[in-house]
Amino acid sequence: MLHYHEVIRPTFSESFFEQSVDWWLGLTSGHMGPQMYQHHMGVRGEKSMSGVLTWEEHAKHGHIPNQSKTSFLTNIAEVAAQVNSVMPVVEFGPGSMEDAKILIETFGCDKYIPVDCNLEVINQAKVLASEVRGCQISPAVIDFFSERNCPLIKAPALGIFLGLTINNLPGPVPKGEPRKELVATLKNLTKAIPAGGYLLVSTDVCQDGELNKSLYNEPMHKLFGVNHLYRMAEELPMHHFDPDGFDYNPIWYDHCSLLAHTVIATKDQNFEMGDCGEIEISVKEGDVFHYNNSFKYRPDFFQTCVDAAGLRVSRVWKDNSSIYMYLLKVPSQDLWNNSCVRLVS
C-alpha cells in the first residue's frame, strides 16, 4: 500500500542554476551531491547521461557498491537478530530500492519510509508498493544532508543509511577530519526517528589513497561523475557550453581522509550562463572543479563522533573488505511541538 508522506520538498531543481553558477565561479565546492542523482534528458552522443541511470549502472558493476552490497547481504540477518524487535524502517538514500524488499522481509516491518531528495523516489515507491503486501510505503522527499530534517514517524524505528552515503558529507576540502560535520549529520538523521530505536550505517575505512582513486576511476563511475554537466547543458540557460570538455578526476587528501570527486577540463572554453548570457565563465585546460566528497573515516574517529552525537555503538560488522557496518542505538528524543509535519503513526 502506498501512502504519500507529507514531507515533499522538491526545491533542488530550483536551486540547480544558482548552485551551478557558484560552482563554476569557485564560490562553493563539494556541494553538488543532491544534484548528481537526478533524472535528466542529457545525452553523450546517443547514450543517456541521466544521474539515475548512470548511478544504477555503477551500482550494478562498480567494485565499491558491490563490496557494500555484499556486506549488507552477509550481515543483515544478524542485524535483525541484534535489533530483536519488529520496527518500522526509515531508509535514507534508498537508491533503486532493490534492497527494500529484503529489509521489509527480514525485519517484518509494516511501515517503510524511503527518504531521498530525488523525486524519482515516488515512482520507485509505487513499484515497490505493488510488489509487497502488508507494508505501508510512505516516501518522503527531502535532502537528508540538509539541516531541515524533521520527525517522520512516532514509533521507535530502525533508520537505515547504507551504500556508504554517510561518507558523502558536502562542502569544500576541510583542514582536518570533519568531526563537527559528521556529528551534526548523525544528530540530524536521528531527528527523523525521535522516539528512538536504531540507526544502521555503513562506511568505508580505507586509508590507501592510490587504491581509493583507482576504485573510483572505474568506467561506470567516471560516467556518473560527469553526468551533472550534461544535465546543466540540457536544463540550464547555458550558451556555448561543451560538457564533453571534462573528465572525471579523483583526488586523495590524506590529512582529512577524503577522496574528493572532481572534474578536470580537457580544453579551453568560454561560455555564458543566464537567459541573457549575463554570467561569463572562462575555463582553461587543466582547471579542476570539486563537486562531491567520499570521506574514508578512520574507525577511532568515527567512534568519537558517534559518542559526541549522543549515540551508542551496539555492534560493528567488519568483513574482509574495508567496509564497516555499524548498528547504533538511538535514544528517545522530544517530539517537536512546532513540527508542521503530521507524523506517520
N, C-alpha and C positions, 0 to 999 in steps of 0.2 A: 504493500500500500504506500502510495506517495503522498506526503504531506508537505506543503510548501512552508518552510520556516520563514518567519517574518524578517530575518536578517538577510536582506539582499541589498548590497551597496555597490552597484556596478559603476563605479566612478573612474575606473582605470583607463578606459579609452579616452575619457575626457581630459585626463592629465597626461596622456602619452605625448602630445605635442610639446607641452612645457618641459616634461622630463627629458625629452629628446634634445630640445634646444640647449638646456643646461648641460647635458652630457657632451654635446659637440663643442660647446664653449669652454668646457673644463671646469664648470662651476660646481658640479656634483659628479660622483663616480660610485661604482659598485652598488647601484640602487635600481637597476633595471630588471631585477628578477621577476617581479609580478608581470612585467610586460613580455617576458620571454615565452610564457606558456599559453599565450592567447592564440586562438584560431584566426587565421587571416588568409587572404587570397593571393598573397605574394608568391611569385614563382622564380626559379632559376632555370632558364630555358623552358622546358615543359614540366619540370619537377616542382611539386608543391613544396613551399618552404614554411608552411603553417607551423607555429610553435607546438600545437597539439600533435601533429603528425610526425614532425622531426623528433620530438621528445619520445613518442611511442616507439619509434624505430630504435632510438638509442637505448630505451628501457629494455627492448627485446634482445638487443645484440651487444650492448656495452658490458665491459668487464665489471666495473664497479656496481651498476644496477643489479647485475646477476649475482654478485657476491652478497649484496644486501638482501636480495630476494631469497637466496639460499639460507642465509641466517634466519630470516623470518620463518620460512617453512620448516626448518630444522627445530626451531625452539618454541614455536607458537603453542604447542600442546603443553609444554612446561610452564609457559606464561599463564595459561588458563588455570593450571593446577595451583600456581602460586597465588593468583587472584582469589580462587576458591569461592567465587560467588557469581551470580548472573548479574551483569551490569549493562546498561546502555553503552554504546560505543560512539565516541566523538572522534572522527578521524580528520586530522589536518593534512591537507595536500594529498587527497586520495588517488591522484593520477587517473588512470583509466578505470579504476575500481575493480581491477582483476582480483585483488586480494580481499575485497569487501565480503564476498560470499564465504570465503574461508573464515574471516573474522566473525561473521554472523553465526555460522555453523559452530565454530569452535567455542565461542563464548555464550551461545544460546540466547543472544540478546533479542529483545523485541522492539528496540529502537536503535537506529543507526543514523548518525548525523554527519554527512561528509561536508567538510569546510574548505572552501577554496575561493580565490579571487577570480577564477575563471568562470564565466557564465556557462561554459560547456558542462560544468558540474551538474547543472539542472538536467540537461539531456541525458547525461550518463546515469543520473539518479532515476530517471524514467525507465531506462533499460533495466537497471538493477531491480527496481520495484516489480517489474514484470517477470523477473526470474526467481524471486524469493517469496516465501509465504510466511505469514506470522510475524513479520518485522516491519515496523513503520520506518520509511526512508524519508528524512527531512533535510534536504540540502540547505546550507547556509552560505551565502556568498559574501565573504569578507576577506580582507588582507590580514591574515593572522600574524604577520610580522609587524603590522602597524600597532600603535598604542590604543586602538579603538576596539580591542576585543571586549566582549561582554558575555554575561551568563547565557548559556544556550540550553541548559536543562536543569531541572530542580533536583533530581535524584543524584546520589553518588554515581559516578560514571568512570569508564575507562577511556582516557584520552590516548589516541594513537598518533605518533609522529615519526613515521618511518621514512625510508628512502633517503636517509642521511640529510633530510631537509633542514634540520637544525644547524647544519654546517653552513647554511646559506645566509647568514646574518648580513643585512645590507649595510653599505657605507664604504667610505674610502679606506685605503690601507692604514690600519691603526699603528700607533707607536709601539704597542705591545699586545699581548694576548687580550682578546676582547672580553674581559671579565664583566665590566659594567653592562655591556650589551647582552651577553649571554644570560646573566642573572635576570635582567629586565625581560628578556624573551621568555624564560621559564615562568616567571611570575605572570606575564601577560597570557600565556597559554592556559594557565590554571584558572584564569578568570572565567573561562568557558564552562568549567565544572565546579562551581562554587560550593556544592555540597560535598566536595572531596571525592576520593577514590584513588585512581592510579593514573600515571602517565607513562606510556611505553615509548621510549625514544631510541633511535639507532644513530650511531655516529661512527666516523672513520678516524682512527688514531694514527694513521701512517705519517711518519715524520721524514720519509725519504722523498726529497723534493724532485729528484730526477724521475723516480718511479711514478710519482703523482702526475707529473707533466706528461709522461708517456701514456698513462692510462686515460687521461682526458683528451689526448690527441688522437683518439680513435675516430675513424671516418664519420660515424653517425653522430658523435658528439660535436665534431667540427661543424657539421651542417646545422645542428641545433644552435651552436654558438654564434652563428651569424644570421639566424632566422629573423631577428628583430630588425635587421637592416632592410630586409625585403618587405617587412610589414611597414616600415617607415615609407619606403618607396611607393607602396600600394595605397596607404591610408592617409598619409600626411601631405600637406601642401609643400612639396619639395620640388625644386626645379634644377635640372642638370645634375641630379644625383645618381651615381652608379654604384649600387650595392655590391656589384661583382668586384669592386676595387679594394676588398678587405679579406684577410684570412683570420681564422681563429688563432689565438696566441696565449697559451697558459704561462703564468709567471709565478714562481715559488718565492715566498718571503719567509725565510727561516725564523726571523725574530718574533713573528706573531703566528707561526704555523698556518700560513694562508696560501692556498692556491688561488690566485686571482685570475678570473676569466676576463680576457681582453680580446680586442680585435686590433690588428695592425694593418695600416694602409699599405697597399702594394703599388700604389701610383699616386701622383699628384692629382687633385681635383678641387675645383671650386664649385660650390652650389649655394642655392638660396632656400630659405625656409620662410613660410608665411604666405598668405593669399597673394600678397603683392611682392613677394620676394624681398621683404624688408630686412631679413636677418641673413647676413652673408657669412658663409663658413668656408674657410680655406684649410685644406688637408694636404699635408706633404707625405710623400712616400716614407714609410718608417714610423709615422706617428702612431701612438698606441692609445687606445681608449678602453678604460676599465669599466666593465658593465655588471659583473656579479662576482660573488665570493663562494669559495668552498674552504672553510676553516677545517683544520685537522686537529681537534682538541687533544692535548695530552690527557691521559686518564686522571692524573692527580689534579690538573687544572679543572677538568670537568666536575670532579667530585667537590671541589671547593665552591664552585658556582652553584651546584645543586644544594649544598648546605646553606649558602648565602640566600638562596631563593626560598628557604623555609621548607624544602622538600627532603625526603629521606630515601636513600637507595635501598630498595627491598631485595633486589637481586640483579646480578650482571651476568650476561651470557657472552662468552668470548670463544669464537671458533678459530679455525686455523688461518683465517684471514685477519685483516686489520679492522674488521667491523665489530663493534661492541653494541650490545643491545641492553639498555638499562630499564628496569621497572622501578619507577619512582612512586613512593607513597605521597599522596596529595591530601593535606588536611582540609577539614571543612572551613569555609570562609563565610562571612556575612553575605546574604543576598542583597545586592544593591537596590535600595528602595527607589533610587532615582533612575533605574533602568527603564527605558521606554520599550523594551522588548518583552513580549509575552513568552514566557519560558515553556518549553515542551514539558509536559507533566511526566 
